[in-house]
């Protein structure tokens, strides 16, 4: 037997070929047809548009509610002023001077007074 640098191996074993490796597909030599950076930007813009659209309806409802509330507050203040005015009229209705003024505006005469009727010369 021939002496070999590796002890325990035979001469035929050292000449054996290594196992064949699986071939990888060759890398493309040309430019990629898909521009992934553009695809990513378009996807982000679409997602942003979807998020903005989802906020649109609640924002419109908020604005409508705000304007309705403002109008309701204005009406409330107007009704409160009217209520105060009417409340004052009710309290002053029992006052003798107010009663007399109302009666005279309707053409009534006070007790013990002599009524006079004036006719205009043209009538």
C-alpha positions as CSV (number, residue, x, y, z in Angstrom):
1,X,0.0,0.0,0.0
2,X,1.2,3.5,-0.8
3,X,1.9,5.8,2.0
4,X,-0.3,8.7,2.2
5,X,-0.2,11.9,4.1
6,X,-3.4,11.1,5.6
7,X,-3.3,8.0,7.7
8,X,-6.3,5.7,7.4
9,X,-7.3,6.8,3.9
10,X,-6.9,4.8,0.9
11,X,-5.6,6.2,-2.4
12,X,-9.0,6.0,-4.1
13,X,-10.7,7.9,-1.4
14,X,-8.4,10.9,-1.7
15,X,-9.1,11.2,-5.4
16,X,-12.9,11.3,-5.0
17,X,-14.7,14.4,-6.3
18,X,-16.6,16.5,-3.9
19,X,-20.4,16.3,-4.1
20,X,-22.0,18.5,-6.8
21,X,-23.5,21.6,-5.3
22,X,-27.0,22.8,-6.3
23,X,-26.9,25.5,-8.8
24,X,-28.3,28.9,-7.9
25,X,-30.2,30.8,-10.5
26,X,-28.0,33.5,-12.0
27,X,-28.6,37.0,-10.8
28,X,-30.3,39.2,-13.3
29,X,-28.0,41.3,-15.2
30,X,-30.6,43.8,-16.3
31,X,-32.5,46.4,-14.3
32,X,-35.6,45.2,-12.4
33,X,-38.8,46.0,-14.0
34,X,-40.6,46.7,-10.7
35,X,-39.4,49.8,-8.9
36,X,-40.0,48.8,-5.3
37,X,-39.4,52.3,-3.9
38,X,-42.2,53.7,-6.0
39,X,-44.5,50.8,-5.1
40,X,-43.8,51.5,-1.4
41,X,-44.5,55.2,-1.8
42,X,-47.7,54.6,-3.6
43,X,-48.8,52.1,-0.9
44,X,-48.1,54.6,1.8
45,X,-50.0,57.3,0.0
46,X,-53.0,55.0,-0.4
47,X,-52.9,54.1,3.3
48,X,-52.7,57.7,4.2
49,X,-55.6,58.5,2.0
50,X,-57.7,55.7,3.6
51,X,-56.9,57.0,7.1
52,X,-57.8,60.6,6.2
53,X,-61.0,59.3,4.6
54,X,-61.9,57.5,7.8
55,X,-61.5,60.7,9.7
56,X,-63.7,62.7,7.3
57,X,-67.2,61.7,8.4
58,X,-66.5,62.2,12.2
59,X,-64.9,65.6,11.4
60,X,-68.0,66.7,9.4
61,X,-70.3,65.5,12.3
62,X,-68.2,67.5,14.8
63,X,-68.5,70.7,12.8
64,X,-72.2,70.2,12.4
65,X,-72.6,69.6,16.2
66,X,-70.5,72.6,17.0
67,X,-72.5,74.9,14.8
68,X,-75.8,73.5,16.1
69,X,-74.6,74.0,19.7
70,X,-73.6,77.6,19.0
71,X,-77.1,78.3,17.5
72,X,-78.8,76.6,20.4
73,X,-76.8,78.7,22.9
74,X,-77.8,81.9,21.1
75,X,-81.4,80.9,21.1
76,X,-81.1,80.0,24.8
77,X,-79.8,83.4,25.7
78,X,-82.5,85.1,23.6
79,X,-85.2,83.1,25.4
80,X,-83.7,83.8,28.8
81,X,-83.9,87.6,28.1
82,X,-87.5,87.2,27.0
83,X,-88.3,85.2,30.1
84,X,-86.8,87.8,32.3
85,X,-88.8,90.5,30.5
86,X,-92.0,88.6,30.9
87,X,-91.2,87.8,34.6
88,X,-90.7,91.5,35.2
89,X,-94.1,92.3,33.5
90,X,-95.9,89.7,35.7
91,X,-94.4,91.2,38.8
92,X,-95.2,94.8,37.8
93,X,-98.8,93.9,36.7
94,X,-100.1,94.3,40.3
95,X,-98.5,97.7,40.7
96,X,-101.3,100.4,40.9
97,X,-99.5,102.8,38.6
98,X,-99.1,100.2,35.9
99,X,-102.7,99.2,36.2
100,X,-103.8,102.8,35.9
101,X,-101.6,103.4,32.9
102,X,-103.0,100.4,31.1
103,X,-106.5,101.4,31.8
104,X,-106.0,104.9,30.5
105,X,-104.4,103.6,27.4
106,X,-107.6,101.6,26.8
107,X,-109.8,104.8,27.3
108,X,-111.0,104.2,30.8
109,X,-111.5,106.9,33.4
110,X,-110.6,106.8,37.0
111,X,-113.2,106.8,39.9
112,X,-114.4,110.3,40.6
113,X,-113.2,111.8,37.4
114,X,-115.4,113.4,34.8
115,X,-115.0,112.0,31.3
116,X,-114.8,114.4,28.4
117,X,-115.3,113.5,24.8
118,X,-113.6,115.8,22.3
119,X,-114.7,115.8,18.7
120,X,-112.5,117.1,16.0
121,X,-114.0,119.9,13.9
122,X,-113.5,118.0,10.6
123,X,-115.2,114.8,11.7
